[in-house]
Amino acid sequence: MRIDGAEKLKTLTDRATYARLEKDLSAVKNDISALTDQITDVLNSFAGDASKQARRGLKQARSNADSMWSDAQERGSQAYDAAYDAAYSMEETVEDAIHQRPLAAVGLALGVGILIGAAWRR
């Protein structure tokens, strides 16, 4: 009987150990599942933050590009207006000089023509 009792005791001990191991394994599985959920949440949060940051950067870059384009248009328009005003002013000055001294203007035009002709020949 002792052998039977020892075997029963061993069987009970093995069952208790097995049950305890199953319980521990179940707890480990639950812990791993919880950690997986936490890691997923952190990664999703990180991805969301990175996406927001990228969108913010894109908006800022667009805003900067639009601002630079607007400034360039404004400067180009100002340069065009200044060149137009200078050309118009020069035209008026030349017209006034021709009306005040017509013979000098004809002589100057003749001299410039001779210089251009001489330079053209060479």
Backbone bond lengths (Angstrom), bond angles and torsions (degrees), N, CA, C in turn:
res aa  C-N    CA-C-N  psi(-1)  N-CA   C-N-CA  omega(-1)  CA-C   N-CA-C  phi
1 M - - - 1.427 - - 1.517 113.53 -
2 R 1.234 110.49 -28.78 1.462 113.63 179.30 1.514 111.13 -61.94
3 I 1.279 116.98 -38.47 1.454 121.24 -179.81 1.519 108.62 -66.17
4 D 1.329 116.32 -43.43 1.456 119.25 178.11 1.523 110.41 -63.12
5 G 1.294 117.89 -41.47 1.464 122.10 179.52 1.523 110.73 -65.61
6 A 1.329 115.97 -39.88 1.461 119.96 179.49 1.526 110.33 -67.08
7 E 1.321 115.48 -39.13 1.460 119.25 178.86 1.523 110.69 -67.47
8 K 1.353 116.13 -39.45 1.463 119.69 177.68 1.522 110.16 -63.64
9 L 1.317 115.53 -42.50 1.463 120.43 -179.99 1.527 110.05 -63.03
10 K 1.315 115.07 -42.42 1.461 119.60 179.19 1.524 110.16 -64.86
11 T 1.309 117.44 -42.05 1.456 122.01 179.46 1.521 110.10 -63.52
12 L 1.336 116.98 -43.98 1.466 120.39 178.35 1.524 110.77 -63.64
13 T 1.323 115.53 -41.32 1.464 119.79 179.51 1.530 110.02 -64.56
14 D 1.329 115.94 -42.60 1.465 120.09 178.93 1.531 111.08 -63.02
15 R 1.329 115.74 -41.38 1.468 119.44 179.09 1.528 110.77 -65.19
16 A 1.321 116.32 -42.08 1.466 120.23 179.68 1.529 109.78 -64.57
17 T 1.323 115.95 -42.21 1.470 120.22 178.61 1.520 110.03 -64.13
18 Y 1.323 116.43 -42.39 1.459 121.34 179.61 1.532 110.45 -63.53
19 A 1.312 116.32 -43.13 1.467 120.77 179.35 1.529 110.19 -63.74
20 R 1.335 115.83 -42.05 1.463 120.35 179.33 1.540 109.75 -64.36
21 L 1.334 116.96 -41.39 1.466 120.96 178.49 1.532 111.14 -64.41
22 E 1.341 116.22 -40.51 1.468 119.59 177.30 1.525 111.09 -62.35
23 K 1.342 114.88 -41.59 1.463 120.01 179.41 1.531 110.03 -64.45
24 D 1.344 116.46 -44.33 1.467 120.47 179.06 1.530 111.19 -64.50
25 L 1.326 116.55 -41.19 1.461 121.12 179.03 1.527 110.65 -63.92
26 S 1.314 116.78 -40.64 1.458 121.04 177.26 1.529 110.56 -62.99
27 A 1.334 116.49 -41.27 1.467 120.48 178.41 1.528 110.56 -64.11
28 V 1.333 116.99 -40.76 1.466 120.91 178.77 1.530 109.98 -64.19
29 K 1.344 116.86 -42.28 1.464 120.44 177.84 1.525 110.82 -60.52
30 N 1.322 116.56 -43.12 1.465 120.51 178.92 1.527 111.02 -63.83
31 D 1.340 115.83 -41.62 1.470 119.86 178.42 1.528 111.03 -62.99
32 I 1.330 116.16 -42.86 1.466 120.19 178.94 1.526 109.98 -63.54
33 S 1.317 117.17 -41.48 1.463 121.12 178.27 1.530 110.71 -62.13
34 A 1.331 116.55 -43.52 1.467 120.44 179.16 1.529 110.64 -64.57
35 L 1.335 116.87 -42.43 1.467 120.28 178.41 1.529 111.14 -64.32
36 T 1.321 116.06 -39.34 1.466 120.06 177.75 1.524 110.30 -61.30
37 D 1.327 116.57 -43.48 1.465 120.29 177.91 1.528 111.05 -62.39
38 Q 1.330 116.33 -42.30 1.462 120.06 179.62 1.529 111.07 -64.45
39 I 1.330 116.42 -43.39 1.465 119.98 179.51 1.525 110.02 -63.56
40 T 1.324 116.61 -41.37 1.466 120.72 178.23 1.523 110.58 -61.41
41 D 1.334 116.49 -43.99 1.463 120.05 178.72 1.525 111.24 -61.82
42 V 1.333 116.41 -43.73 1.470 120.42 -179.52 1.531 110.23 -63.86
43 L 1.332 116.54 -44.73 1.465 119.82 179.99 1.526 111.43 -64.66
44 N 1.327 117.00 -40.65 1.466 119.76 177.27 1.522 111.19 -63.83
45 S 1.320 115.74 -40.87 1.459 120.22 177.92 1.527 110.39 -63.75
46 F 1.331 115.85 -43.82 1.464 120.64 179.25 1.525 110.42 -62.79
47 A 1.329 116.63 -44.17 1.467 120.68 179.26 1.524 110.32 -63.33
48 G 1.322 116.63 -40.74 1.464 120.09 178.03 1.517 111.50 -63.64
49 D 1.337 116.58 -42.87 1.461 120.48 178.07 1.523 110.94 -64.06
50 A 1.329 116.32 -42.84 1.465 120.05 179.56 1.524 110.32 -63.96
51 S 1.318 116.52 -39.75 1.466 120.63 178.99 1.530 110.30 -64.90
52 K 1.328 116.51 -43.76 1.467 120.09 178.10 1.525 110.39 -61.93
53 Q 1.331 116.04 -42.59 1.462 121.05 -180.00 1.531 109.99 -62.81
54 A 1.324 116.48 -42.37 1.467 120.37 179.42 1.524 110.49 -64.60
55 R 1.331 117.07 -42.04 1.467 120.15 177.98 1.524 111.06 -62.87
56 R 1.344 115.51 -41.92 1.461 119.32 178.28 1.526 110.75 -61.61
57 G 1.337 115.69 -43.58 1.464 120.11 178.83 1.518 111.91 -62.97
58 L 1.323 116.72 -40.43 1.463 121.17 178.61 1.527 110.67 -64.63
59 K 1.334 116.26 -43.58 1.469 119.39 178.21 1.524 110.72 -61.69
60 Q 1.339 116.17 -42.13 1.463 120.46 180.00 1.527 110.40 -64.56
61 A 1.334 116.50 -42.89 1.468 120.24 179.41 1.527 110.53 -63.50
62 R 1.333 116.67 -42.31 1.467 120.41 177.34 1.520 110.98 -61.62
63 S 1.322 115.13 -44.39 1.459 120.02 -180.00 1.527 110.39 -61.44
64 N 1.339 116.16 -44.13 1.464 120.17 178.78 1.527 111.02 -63.38
65 A 1.330 116.79 -42.97 1.466 120.39 179.85 1.527 110.43 -64.39
66 D 1.326 116.82 -43.03 1.467 120.08 178.40 1.522 111.02 -62.45
67 S 1.324 115.75 -41.33 1.460 120.50 179.40 1.530 110.58 -64.18
68 M 1.332 116.03 -44.32 1.466 119.75 179.30 1.527 110.55 -64.09
69 W 1.328 117.21 -40.86 1.463 121.04 179.18 1.524 110.11 -63.61
70 S 1.312 116.67 -43.32 1.456 121.00 179.19 1.532 110.46 -62.85
71 D 1.344 116.15 -43.71 1.469 119.85 177.83 1.527 111.07 -62.06
72 A 1.334 116.63 -42.55 1.465 120.46 -179.99 1.527 110.55 -63.77
73 Q 1.331 117.07 -41.23 1.464 120.01 177.90 1.526 110.67 -62.79
74 E 1.324 115.58 -43.16 1.463 120.30 -179.40 1.527 110.51 -63.27
75 R 1.327 116.78 -45.09 1.472 120.35 179.57 1.527 110.74 -65.45
76 G 1.328 116.73 -41.00 1.463 120.11 178.04 1.519 111.36 -62.32
77 S 1.306 115.82 -42.27 1.459 120.62 178.48 1.529 110.67 -63.95
78 Q 1.321 116.39 -41.91 1.463 120.29 178.51 1.529 111.02 -65.12
79 A 1.336 116.66 -41.50 1.466 120.21 179.03 1.526 110.28 -64.63
80 Y 1.322 117.21 -41.76 1.468 121.16 177.90 1.525 110.14 -61.55
81 D 1.331 116.27 -46.55 1.467 120.00 179.88 1.524 111.13 -61.50
82 A 1.334 116.81 -41.61 1.465 120.52 179.91 1.530 110.49 -65.43
83 A 1.335 117.47 -42.93 1.467 120.78 179.03 1.527 110.39 -65.02
84 Y 1.309 117.01 -41.56 1.466 121.03 178.82 1.527 110.36 -62.68
85 D 1.330 116.31 -45.49 1.468 120.16 179.27 1.526 111.10 -62.45
86 A 1.344 116.62 -41.25 1.465 120.12 179.76 1.527 110.61 -65.04
87 A 1.328 117.20 -42.97 1.466 120.39 179.47 1.525 110.50 -64.70
88 Y 1.310 117.30 -42.50 1.461 121.16 179.62 1.527 110.28 -64.38
89 S 1.324 116.49 -41.95 1.459 121.23 178.98 1.529 110.47 -63.97
90 M 1.339 116.53 -41.13 1.456 120.92 179.13 1.531 109.98 -64.89
91 E 1.323 116.58 -40.42 1.470 121.16 178.75 1.525 110.28 -61.25
92 E 1.315 116.59 -44.43 1.466 120.44 179.10 1.521 111.03 -63.82
93 T 1.334 116.73 -40.23 1.461 121.03 180.00 1.525 110.51 -63.73
94 V 1.336 116.77 -44.62 1.467 120.75 179.45 1.531 109.96 -64.75
95 E 1.317 117.96 -42.65 1.471 121.12 177.94 1.521 111.18 -60.03
96 D 1.332 116.06 -44.47 1.468 119.85 179.22 1.527 110.61 -62.55
97 A 1.330 116.99 -41.74 1.469 120.56 -179.93 1.521 110.67 -64.83
98 I 1.337 117.58 -39.47 1.466 121.03 179.19 1.523 110.29 -66.44
99 H 1.326 118.67 -40.57 1.470 121.91 179.71 1.526 111.16 -68.95
100 Q 1.311 117.63 -34.25 1.464 120.42 -178.31 1.533 110.93 -78.20
101 R 1.331 118.48 -38.17 1.470 122.24 -176.83 1.531 109.49 -135.50
102 P 1.287 117.49 78.06 1.465 119.56 -176.87 1.529 113.65 -65.61
103 L 1.331 119.07 -38.35 1.463 121.00 -179.48 1.525 111.08 -68.24
104 A 1.306 117.87 -39.05 1.469 121.16 178.17 1.525 109.87 -65.53
105 A 1.315 117.73 -36.81 1.464 121.49 179.22 1.521 110.54 -66.24
106 V 1.359 116.70 -41.48 1.467 120.09 178.31 1.526 109.64 -65.70
107 G 1.313 117.86 -41.97 1.470 121.72 178.52 1.524 111.13 -63.03
108 L 1.303 117.18 -41.81 1.471 121.18 178.51 1.522 110.50 -64.08
109 A 1.331 116.98 -42.82 1.465 120.64 179.33 1.521 110.17 -63.87
110 L 1.351 117.52 -39.65 1.460 121.82 178.04 1.524 110.48 -64.00
111 G 1.307 117.30 -43.36 1.475 121.49 179.43 1.527 111.69 -64.16
112 V 1.307 117.27 -43.31 1.471 120.99 178.40 1.522 109.81 -63.83
113 G 1.330 117.19 -39.97 1.465 121.15 178.17 1.517 111.87 -62.29
114 I 1.342 116.91 -42.26 1.471 120.97 178.65 1.529 110.14 -63.73
115 L 1.329 117.87 -43.12 1.481 121.40 179.07 1.527 111.31 -62.52
116 I 1.307 117.22 -42.77 1.475 120.89 179.81 1.528 109.69 -65.95
117 G 1.333 116.66 -41.54 1.467 120.50 178.15 1.514 111.54 -62.53
118 A 1.332 117.78 -41.96 1.468 121.05 179.50 1.528 110.64 -66.41
119 A 1.303 116.93 -40.40 1.472 120.19 179.49 1.527 110.41 -69.06
120 W 1.312 116.25 -31.51 1.470 120.93 -178.07 1.531 110.39 -69.98
121 R 1.341 116.51 -34.99 1.449 121.47 -178.46 1.521 112.21 -65.01
122 R 1.271 118.18 -36.42 1.462 122.38 -175.77 1.462 108.16 -77.15
